[in-house]
């Protein structure tokens, strides 16, 4: 039977890999599942520490600008800002179609 120490060593080995791949992640998940099943649940503080550095949360995007629009955009709700920009883009599409097309090409390339 696999001991808790064996599982902890296997977990440490997976976590110590410099460039983990999908197989490493699968092994790590399996080791944690076995440990939880055989040796019970840890308290939440231990779980948080265990998963430190393995977050799938995207990095926070920070936007900074010196322009008037950029400064207003920084402090405005994104959904509301996009609603107003969408209205503006419809106006530009009708009045300046070439400018609109150029803008759409540029943001499509992002």
C-alpha positions in Angstrom: 0.0 0.0 0.0 1.2 3.5 -0.8 2.1 5.5 2.3 1.4 9.2 2.9 5.1 9.8 2.8 5.4 8.2 -0.7 2.6 10.4 -1.9 4.1 13.6 -0.4 7.5 12.8 -2.1 5.8 12.2 -5.4 3.8 15.4 -5.1 7.0 17.3 -4.2 8.8 15.8 -7.2 6.0 17.0 -9.6 5.9 20.4 -8.0 9.6 20.7 -8.3 9.7 20.2 -12.1 11.0 23.3 -13.9 8.7 23.0 -16.9 5.7 20.9 -16.0 3.7 19.4 -18.9 0.2 17.9 -19.1 1.3 14.5 -17.8 2.9 16.2 -14.7 -0.4 17.9 -14.0 -2.3 14.7 -14.4 0.0 12.9 -12.0 -0.2 15.7 -9.5 -4.0 15.6 -9.6 -4.0 11.9 -9.2 -1.6 12.0 -6.2 -3.7 14.6 -4.5 -6.9 12.7 -5.1 -5.4 9.5 -3.7 -4.0 11.4 -0.7 -7.4 13.0 0.0 -9.2 9.7 -0.4 -6.8 7.7 1.8 -5.8 10.2 4.4 -8.7 12.5 4.7 -9.3 16.2 4.0 -6.9 18.8 5.0 -7.9 22.1 6.6 -8.4 25.0 4.1 -5.2 26.7 5.1 -3.1 23.7 4.1 -5.0 23.3 0.8 -4.4 26.9 0.0 -0.6 26.6 0.7 -0.5 23.3 -1.3 -1.9 24.9 -4.4 0.1 28.1 -4.2 1.7 28.9 -7.5 -0.7 26.5 -9.4 -3.5 29.0 -10.1 -5.3 29.1 -13.4 -6.6 32.6 -12.8 -5.5 34.9 -15.7 -3.0 37.6 -14.7 -4.6 40.9 -14.0 -4.4 43.3 -16.9 -3.4 46.7 -16.0 -4.1 49.5 -18.5 -2.5 52.9 -18.0 -2.7 55.9 -20.3 -1.9 59.6 -20.3 -4.8 60.5 -22.6 -8.0 62.0 -21.4 -10.0 59.0 -22.8 -7.5 56.5 -21.2 -7.8 58.2 -17.8 -11.6 58.2 -17.9 -11.6 54.6 -19.1 -9.4 53.5 -16.2 -12.0 54.5 -13.6 -15.1 53.4 -15.6 -16.9 50.1 -15.5 -15.8 48.1 -18.5 -19.3 47.0 -19.6 -20.6 50.5 -19.5 -17.5 51.8 -21.3 -17.9 49.2 -24.1 -21.6 50.1 -24.5 -20.6 53.7 -25.2 -17.7 52.8 -27.5 -20.1 50.5 -29.4 -22.4 53.4 -30.0 -19.5 55.5 -31.2 -18.3 52.7 -33.5 -21.7 52.5 -35.2 -21.6 56.2 -35.8 -18.1 55.9 -37.3 -19.1 52.9 -39.4 -21.9 55.0 -41.0 -19.9 58.3 -41.3 -16.4 57.1 -42.0 -16.5 53.5 -43.3 -12.8 53.4 -44.2 -11.8 54.5 -40.7 -14.1 51.9 -39.2 -12.8 49.1 -41.4 -9.2 50.1 -40.5 -10.0 50.0 -36.8 -11.8 46.6 -37.1 -8.8 45.2 -38.9 -6.5 46.5 -36.2 -8.5 45.0 -33.3 -9.1 41.8 -35.1 -5.3 41.4 -35.4 -4.8 41.7 -31.6 
